[in-house]
């Protein structure tokens, strides 16, 4: 399939539907065991298509762990230097992945250190202009094609800093969200123990 068709098929398989037209004011974001609505900012609109192509390139899922992996991969590729706001969004998703599968987050980051992302302006324009015909062509040029300028051991402090920042952001978002959910559930008639019981989810991976 052509690149656009692959992306449309990805949206269908993931249950997103066509990503066109006006966007909602908020978007649900994985934060630990919860989906927390966060502002659907312009930066997300600008980079969403290329973030989704990263999913196709890397094979990471759209579940909580997969979103953490693709975010760790993007940070390894240098997404924070393309756009700090984009990097912040990566940190939010990374925090959930770190809680669930920290080793997989590290492996994804290492993989990203040897790869290139699609976020730079010239790359995005080239994609929109049809330079690469399909996902395989993108993988051939961007996935595991970058030579590391420093030993991977020297990237450990960088990953540690990202992880610390991610967990701090996680606490800022998750704690108020959990408190709000508890209050809401209790007001709806649930007992305290029913309110604090973790909800079973099918979107882990």
Rosetta silent file (secondary structure, phi, psi, omega in degrees, C-alpha in Angstrom):
SEQUENCE: XXXXXXXXXXXXXXXXXXXXXXXXXXXXXXXXXXXXXXXXXXXXXXXXXXXXXXXXXXXXXXXXXXXXXXXXXXXXXXXXXXXXXXXXXXXXXXXXXXXXXXXXXXXXXXXXXXXXXXXXXXXXXXXXXXXXXXXXXXXXXXXXXXXXXXXXXXXXXXXXXXXXXXXXXXXXXXXXXXXXXXXXXXXXXXXXXXXXXXXXXXXXX
SCORE:     score description
SCORE:     0.000 S_00000001
   1 L     0.000  151.559  174.165    0.000    0.000    0.000 S_00000001
   2 L   -68.905  162.889 -174.449    0.990    3.605   -0.525 S_00000001
   3 H   -58.039  -45.194  178.977    1.986    5.594    2.546 S_00000001
   4 H   -62.201  -37.712  178.836   -1.354    7.412    2.819 S_00000001
   5 H   -69.043  -38.213  176.982   -3.249    4.127    2.519 S_00000001
   6 H   -62.536  -40.377  179.915   -1.079    2.532    5.204 S_00000001
   7 H   -66.860  -42.109  178.632   -1.814    5.439    7.525 S_00000001
   8 H   -64.102  -39.398  177.696   -5.564    5.224    6.860 S_00000001
   9 H   -65.949  -37.678  176.665   -5.466    1.472    7.515 S_00000001
  10 H   -60.377  -44.115  179.036   -3.574    2.146   10.758 S_00000001
  11 H   -63.852  -39.645  178.855   -6.328    4.521   11.893 S_00000001
  12 H   -65.455  -47.424 -178.085   -9.013    1.940   11.069 S_00000001
  13 H   -64.284  -31.192 -177.903   -7.196   -0.883   12.876 S_00000001
  14 H   -87.032   -6.292  179.063   -6.580    1.317   15.907 S_00000001
  15 L    78.036   20.731 -178.514  -10.199    2.439   16.090 S_00000001
  16 L   -84.780  -28.554 -172.108   -9.361    6.106   15.564 S_00000001
  17 L    77.149  178.351  179.741  -11.423    6.709   12.457 S_00000001
  18 L   -65.447  133.114 -179.653  -10.324    9.303    9.883 S_00000001
  19 L   -98.063   80.405 -178.765   -8.164   12.027   11.417 S_00000001
  20 L  -140.676  167.934  173.627   -9.432   15.032    9.465 S_00000001
  21 L    73.309 -159.270 -176.622  -11.379   18.207   10.038 S_00000001
  22 L   -67.541  146.953  178.771  -11.912   19.985   13.347 S_00000001
  23 L  -104.281  154.311  175.156  -10.340   18.542   16.480 S_00000001
  24 L   -68.859  159.117 -178.403  -11.864   18.239   19.933 S_00000001
  25 L   -69.703  -29.953  178.443  -10.772   20.716   22.589 S_00000001
  26 E  -126.200  160.942  177.855   -9.284   17.933   24.730 S_00000001
  27 E  -135.612  135.088  179.631   -7.653   14.587   24.028 S_00000001
  28 E   -72.988  130.915 -177.406   -7.477   11.589   26.406 S_00000001
  29 E  -123.871  135.765  178.150   -3.879   10.817   27.373 S_00000001
  30 E   -63.518  125.698  173.126   -2.604    7.733   29.183 S_00000001
  31 E  -137.778   96.259 -175.259   -1.533    8.607   32.725 S_00000001
  32 L    61.398 -123.546 -176.664   -0.895    5.434   34.698 S_00000001
  33 L   -89.861    4.406 -174.054   -4.177    3.519   34.971 S_00000001
  34 E  -121.755  156.793  168.479   -6.280    6.435   33.776 S_00000001
  35 E  -103.013  114.086 -175.739   -7.082    8.342   30.615 S_00000001
  36 E  -106.548  128.445  177.957   -6.817   12.019   31.537 S_00000001
  37 E   -73.968  122.694  177.364   -8.231   14.727   29.208 S_00000001
  38 E  -120.160  157.230 -179.098   -5.540   17.260   28.331 S_00000001
  39 E   -56.369  134.657 -179.797   -5.757   20.328   26.031 S_00000001
  40 L   -88.338   80.193 -168.897   -5.583   19.365   22.351 S_00000001
  41 L   -77.725  165.476 -177.246   -2.947   21.954   21.490 S_00000001
  42 H   -61.043  -36.693 -179.957   -1.753   23.120   18.068 S_00000001
  43 H   -58.713  -39.759  178.261    1.615   21.369   18.439 S_00000001
  44 H   -63.144  -42.882  178.303   -0.175   18.033   18.653 S_00000001
  45 H   -58.333  -43.850 -173.682   -2.121   18.796   15.478 S_00000001
  46 H   -64.755  -37.316 -171.616    1.072   19.702   13.635 S_00000001
  47 H  -106.587   -3.965 -173.036    2.988   16.564   14.519 S_00000001
  48 H   -57.627  -45.844 -178.560    0.250   13.933   14.977 S_00000001
  49 H   -57.766  -41.169 -175.455    0.513   12.467   11.474 S_00000001
  50 H   -78.240  -30.659  171.497    4.271   11.984   11.793 S_00000001
  51 H   -62.130  -43.046  179.292    3.929   10.553   15.307 S_00000001
  52 H   -66.942  -35.353  174.489    1.518    7.986   13.862 S_00000001
  53 H   -64.915  -31.945  174.498    3.997    7.194   11.088 S_00000001
  54 H   -61.750  -38.482  175.880    6.538    6.525   13.852 S_00000001
  55 H   -58.927  -45.360 -179.588    4.158    3.880   15.180 S_00000001
  56 H   -65.792  -41.784 -179.004    4.094    2.263   11.746 S_00000001
  57 H   -64.096  -44.784 -172.297    7.873    2.510   11.317 S_00000001
  58 H   -89.458  -23.184 -176.713    8.767    1.086   14.731 S_00000001
  59 L    84.995    4.742  178.377    5.920   -1.373   15.206 S_00000001
  60 L   -74.492  143.364 -174.200    5.052    0.015   18.645 S_00000001
  61 L   -78.599 -179.468  176.034    1.374   -0.236   19.551 S_00000001
  62 L  -104.303   13.006  173.769   -1.096    2.490   20.545 S_00000001
  63 L   -79.187 -177.197 -176.512   -1.685    0.939   23.980 S_00000001
  64 H   -60.615  -43.699 -179.693   -0.221    2.356   27.173 S_00000001
  65 H   -70.288  -43.333 -179.478    3.076    0.482   26.817 S_00000001
  66 H   -62.388  -40.135  177.506    3.326    1.106   23.073 S_00000001
  67 H   -65.562  -36.851  175.226    2.751    4.850   23.474 S_00000001
  68 H   -63.712  -40.979 -179.700    5.470    4.874   26.109 S_00000001
  69 H   -65.280  -46.187 -178.112    7.817    3.023   23.764 S_00000001
  70 H   -67.247  -31.242  176.887    7.263    5.309   20.799 S_00000001
  71 H   -70.534  -40.816  175.748    7.733    8.324   23.070 S_00000001
  72 H   -62.718  -40.648  178.096   10.989    6.902   24.455 S_00000001
  73 H   -62.046  -45.523 -179.369   12.094    6.212   20.878 S_00000001
  74 H   -63.205  -40.439  177.289   11.246    9.772   19.829 S_00000001
  75 H   -62.682  -38.281  176.714   13.201   11.209   22.771 S_00000001
  76 H   -63.553  -31.544  179.308   16.161    9.072   21.717 S_00000001
  77 H   -79.366  -10.926  179.565   15.942   10.542   18.219 S_00000001
  78 L   101.685   26.564 -178.367   16.055   14.076   19.637 S_00000001
  79 H   -60.328  -32.061 -179.290   12.392   15.115   19.620 S_00000001
  80 H   -61.666  -29.594 -178.549   13.008   17.412   22.592 S_00000001
  81 H   -84.281  -19.269  175.013   15.370   19.479   20.423 S_00000001
  82 H   -75.859  -45.482 -179.163   12.834   19.758   17.600 S_00000001
  83 L  -156.607  115.794  177.284   10.127   21.109   19.905 S_00000001
  84 H   -56.798  -35.014  178.151   10.184   21.313   23.720 S_00000001
  85 H   -65.030  -41.393  175.755    6.380   21.059   23.710 S_00000001
  86 H   -61.635  -43.501  177.319    6.619   17.882   21.664 S_00000001
  87 H   -61.420  -37.492  177.901    9.208   16.566   24.109 S_00000001
  88 H   -62.459  -42.189  177.528    6.861   17.363   26.996 S_00000001
  89 H   -63.444  -37.356  175.663    4.125   15.275   25.383 S_00000001
  90 H   -61.685  -40.999 -178.714    6.642   12.447   25.014 S_00000001
  91 H   -64.139  -37.270  178.761    7.470   12.679   28.719 S_00000001
  92 H   -61.082  -46.509  179.534    3.789   12.334   29.676 S_00000001
  93 H   -70.833  -35.855  179.475    3.473    9.080   27.711 S_00000001
  94 H   -61.039  -36.285 -176.458    6.904    7.872   28.837 S_00000001
  95 H   -59.354  -42.004  178.792    5.877    8.115   32.499 S_00000001
  96 H   -65.396  -42.409  178.039    3.166    5.480   32.083 S_00000001
  97 H   -62.527  -36.893  179.635    5.555    3.191   30.222 S_00000001
  98 H   -65.239  -37.033  178.347    8.161    3.568   32.958 S_00000001
  99 H   -67.397  -38.647 -173.393    5.656    2.449   35.593 S_00000001
 100 H   -87.793  -47.958 -174.309    4.571   -0.578   33.555 S_00000001
 101 H  -144.780   74.401 -174.780    7.664   -1.753   31.627 S_00000001
 102 H   -61.208  -35.683 -179.199   10.791    0.332   32.384 S_00000001
 103 H   -66.108  -37.177  178.221   13.209   -1.981   30.557 S_00000001
 104 H   -67.285  -32.396  177.280   11.174   -1.735   27.367 S_00000001
 105 H   -66.363  -40.964  178.618   11.295    2.056   27.623 S_00000001
 106 H   -64.515  -43.781 -179.881   15.104    1.945   27.846 S_00000001
 107 H   -62.850  -39.130  178.295   15.367   -0.403   24.862 S_00000001
 108 H   -66.062  -39.454  177.675   13.107    1.886   22.821 S_00000001
 109 H   -62.143  -45.342  178.920   15.222    4.904   23.795 S_00000001
 110 H   -60.721  -42.243  177.701   18.415    3.104   22.723 S_00000001
 111 H   -61.601  -38.424  178.182   16.766    2.188   19.429 S_00000001
 112 H   -67.421  -32.310  179.254   15.816    5.828   18.967 S_00000001
 113 H   -61.839  -23.596  179.623   19.407    6.934   19.570 S_00000001
 114 L  -102.883   13.206 -177.167   20.317    5.062   16.382 S_00000001
 115 L  -127.415  173.273  176.467   17.337    6.398   14.400 S_00000001
 116 L  -123.895  140.208  178.155   16.009    9.662   12.992 S_00000001
 117 L   -88.730  174.320 -176.607   12.524   11.065   13.535 S_00000001
 118 L  -102.016   12.539 -168.992   10.181   12.607   10.962 S_00000001
 119 L   -83.408  -19.172 -177.432    9.524   15.840   12.837 S_00000001
 120 L   -66.863  147.404 -171.592   11.938   18.253   11.176 S_00000001
 121 H   -55.763  -46.259 -178.200   10.303   20.725    8.815 S_00000001
 122 H   -64.070  -37.104  179.345   12.127   19.590    5.667 S_00000001
 123 H   -66.968  -43.743  179.800   11.314   15.943    6.399 S_00000001
 124 H   -62.486  -40.833  178.515    7.626   16.685    6.949 S_00000001
 125 H   -64.968  -38.148  179.622    7.450   18.649    3.698 S_00000001
 126 H   -67.716  -38.613  177.004    9.163   15.807    1.828 S_00000001
 127 H   -63.640  -47.562 -179.612    6.706   13.258    3.238 S_00000001
 128 H   -64.367  -25.599  178.211    3.739   15.410    2.275 S_00000001
 129 L   -85.898   -0.080  175.027    5.279   15.800   -1.174 S_00000001
 130 L    84.983   21.686 -177.997    5.400   12.019   -1.673 S_00000001
 131 L   -62.296  -37.723  179.870    9.161   11.477   -1.515 S_00000001
 132 L  -108.422  129.817 -171.060    8.757    8.115    0.272 S_00000001
 133 L   -79.120  -31.638 -176.955    6.258    5.703   -1.232 S_00000001
 134 L  -155.406 -179.379 -177.218    5.542    3.514    1.806 S_00000001
 135 H   -64.522  -36.621  178.422    6.534    2.663    5.375 S_00000001
 136 H   -58.724  -39.012  178.694    9.323    0.334    4.238 S_00000001
 137 H   -65.550  -38.137  176.661   10.965    3.250    2.443 S_00000001
 138 H   -65.369  -43.874  179.286   10.777    5.328    5.626 S_00000001
 139 H   -59.467  -42.050 -177.019   12.280    2.509    7.684 S_00000001
 140 H   -61.616  -32.383 -176.751   15.143    2.143    5.231 S_00000001
 141 H   -97.056  -27.621 -170.660   16.126    5.793    5.602 S_00000001
 142 H  -115.162  -23.024 -173.380   15.180    6.633    9.202 S_00000001
 143 L   -94.878  119.546  177.998   15.134    3.488   11.366 S_00000001
 144 L    57.684   41.221 -178.284   18.488    2.393   12.855 S_00000001
 145 L  -119.946    1.931 -177.137   20.400    4.426   10.267 S_00000001
 146 L  -103.551  130.816  178.242   22.056    7.044   12.472 S_00000001
 147 L   -83.276  125.269 -179.336   25.573    6.562   13.783 S_00000001
 148 L   -65.922  133.593  178.911   25.801    7.462   17.470 S_00000001
 149 L   -81.717  -12.897  179.781   28.214   10.300   18.177 S_00000001
 150 L  -142.361  153.628  177.614   28.800    9.012   21.716 S_00000001
 151 L   -57.400  147.118 -175.202   28.779    5.582   23.425 S_00000001
 152 H   -62.795  -27.041  178.468   25.327    4.534   24.528 S_00000001
 153 H   -61.507  -29.281  179.074   26.497    4.426   28.160 S_00000001
 154 H   -76.914  -10.896  176.005   26.891    8.195   28.004 S_00000001
 155 H   -87.973   -7.958  179.885   23.218    8.485   27.053 S_00000001
 156 H   -58.993  -47.200  178.150   22.182    6.874   30.364 S_00000001
 157 H   -59.429  -34.504  177.746   22.217   10.218   32.261 S_00000001
 158 H   -63.722  -46.525  179.555   20.042   11.734   29.521 S_00000001
 159 H   -64.552  -37.782  178.201   17.499    8.914   29.843 S_00000001
 160 H   -63.241  -40.151  178.527   17.628    9.207   33.635 S_00000001
 161 H   -65.524  -43.174  176.715   16.886   12.932   33.388 S_00000001
 162 H   -60.309  -42.406 -177.545   13.962   12.269   31.028 S_00000001
 163 H   -64.720  -43.904  179.133   12.669    9.582   33.385 S_00000001
 164 H   -62.437  -44.510  178.764   12.865   11.836   36.449 S_00000001
 165 H   -64.003  -39.682 -179.761   11.088   14.651   34.612 S_00000001
 166 H   -62.445  -43.464 -178.350    8.472   12.205   33.303 S_00000001
 167 H   -70.141  -33.111  175.860    7.662   10.897   36.774 S_00000001
 168 H   -64.405  -46.660  177.878    7.444   14.431   38.180 S_00000001
 169 H   -62.800  -39.921  178.948    4.988   15.405   35.431 S_00000001
 170 H   -56.609  -46.179 -179.462    3.139   12.132   35.997 S_00000001
 171 H   -63.440  -40.910 -179.377    2.619   13.022   39.677 S_00000001
 172 H   -62.693  -34.306 -178.125    1.394   16.524   38.784 S_00000001
 173 H   -89.269  -45.446 -169.947   -1.230   15.085   36.428 S_00000001
 174 H   -72.263  -41.641 -175.146   -2.114   11.743   38.011 S_00000001
 175 H   -61.551  -51.168  176.568   -2.593   12.717   41.660 S_00000001
 176 H   -61.318  -35.152 -179.258   -5.306   15.377   41.027 S_00000001
 177 H   -66.638  -41.147  178.866   -6.919   13.066   38.441 S_00000001
 178 H   -65.242  -43.897  178.697   -7.083   10.152   40.899 S_00000001
 179 H   -60.705  -44.153  179.669   -8.516   12.378   43.635 S_00000001
 180 H   -62.404  -40.132  179.501  -11.142   13.745   41.221 S_00000001
 181 H   -66.326  -41.564  178.931  -12.104   10.223   40.160 S_00000001
 182 H   -60.504  -46.354 -179.650  -12.435    9.049   43.762 S_00000001
 183 H   -62.375  -43.882 -179.728  -14.669   11.980   44.661 S_00000001
 184 H   -62.986  -46.524 -179.042  -16.797   11.473   41.548 S_00000001
 185 H   -62.636  -41.496  179.919  -17.194    7.721   42.115 S_00000001
 186 H   -66.411  -39.192  177.422  -18.137    8.182   45.761 S_00000001
 187 H   -64.830  -27.353  178.745  -20.671   10.884   44.823 S_00000001
 188 L   -82.763   -0.387  174.355  -22.151    8.402   42.319 S_00000001
 189 L   104.830    1.032  177.013  -22.762    5.944   45.154 S_00000001
 190 L   -74.793  148.951  172.745  -19.726    3.667   45.000 S_00000001
 191 L   -72.927  165.910  179.728  -18.125    2.628   48.266 S_00000001
 192 H   -59.225  -41.921 -177.940  -14.596    3.826   48.969 S_00000001
 193 H   -68.538  -34.545  174.436  -13.196    0.360   48.223 S_00000001
 194 H   -66.856  -36.472 -177.683  -15.077    0.168   44.930 S_00000001
 195 H   -69.472  -36.120 -176.658  -13.763    3.612   43.985 S_00000001
 196 H   -88.009  -10.739 -179.424  -10.100    2.768   44.661 S_00000001
 197 L   -65.987  127.415 -179.445  -10.229   -0.670   43.017 S_00000001
 198 L   -60.112  138.015  177.572   -8.168   -0.559   39.774 S_00000001
 199 L   -81.083  134.596  176.617  -10.254   -0.777   36.638 S_00000001
 200 L   -70.236  135.491 -178.303   -9.425   -3.654   34.297 S_00000001
 201 L  -126.616  148.903  179.001   -8.210   -2.342   30.950 S_00000001
 202 L  -105.279    7.987 -174.034   -7.762   -3.995   27.578 S_00000001
 203 L  -110.709   25.228 -177.608   -5.397   -1.311   26.216 S_00000001
 204 L   -60.872  -49.562 -177.586   -2.209   -2.234   28.111 S_00000001
 205 L  -100.148    0.000    0.000   -0.286   -3.230   25.024 S_00000001
